[in-house]
């Protein structure tokens, strides 16, 4: 009986740690502020006013 309780406790602890790691990896920010500033600079049309892009 004590071995079953120990096994269940170990399985529960492993599942808890794995779930916590998955949660932490999903909530992290995908882009730094520098990368976001670069994307915004590329997306703005401040330098490309005279170019007419056709797709």
C-alpha positions as CSV (number, residue, x, y, z in Angstrom):
1,X,0.0,0.0,0.0
2,X,2.8,2.4,0.8
3,X,4.5,1.7,-2.5
4,X,1.3,2.6,-4.4
5,X,1.0,5.9,-2.6
6,X,4.7,6.7,-3.3
7,X,4.3,5.9,-7.0
8,X,1.2,8.1,-7.2
9,X,2.9,10.9,-5.5
10,X,5.9,10.7,-7.9
11,X,3.6,10.6,-10.9
12,X,1.6,13.6,-9.6
13,X,4.8,15.6,-8.9
14,X,6.2,14.8,-12.4
15,X,2.9,15.9,-14.0
16,X,2.9,19.1,-12.0
17,X,6.4,20.0,-12.9
18,X,5.8,19.2,-16.6
19,X,2.6,21.3,-16.6
20,X,4.4,24.2,-14.9
21,X,7.2,24.2,-17.5
22,X,4.7,24.2,-20.4
23,X,2.8,27.1,-18.9
24,X,5.9,29.1,-18.4
25,X,7.1,28.5,-22.0
26,X,3.8,29.7,-23.4
27,X,3.5,32.9,-21.5
28,X,6.9,34.3,-22.4
29,X,7.1,37.3,-24.8
30,X,7.8,36.3,-28.4
31,X,9.6,39.5,-29.5
32,X,11.9,41.9,-27.7
33,X,11.3,45.6,-27.9
34,X,14.2,46.1,-30.3
35,X,12.7,43.5,-32.7
36,X,9.3,45.0,-32.4
37,X,10.7,48.5,-33.2
38,X,12.5,47.1,-36.3
39,X,9.2,45.5,-37.5
40,X,7.4,48.8,-37.0
41,X,10.1,50.7,-38.8
42,X,9.9,48.3,-41.8
43,X,6.1,48.5,-41.8
44,X,5.9,52.3,-41.8
45,X,5.9,54.0,-45.2
46,X,8.0,56.9,-44.2
47,X,10.9,56.1,-46.6
48,X,9.0,54.5,-49.4
49,X,6.5,57.2,-50.3
50,X,7.7,57.4,-54.0
51,X,7.6,53.7,-54.7
52,X,4.5,52.1,-56.1
53,X,4.4,48.4,-55.2
54,X,2.2,46.2,-57.3
55,X,1.5,42.6,-56.3
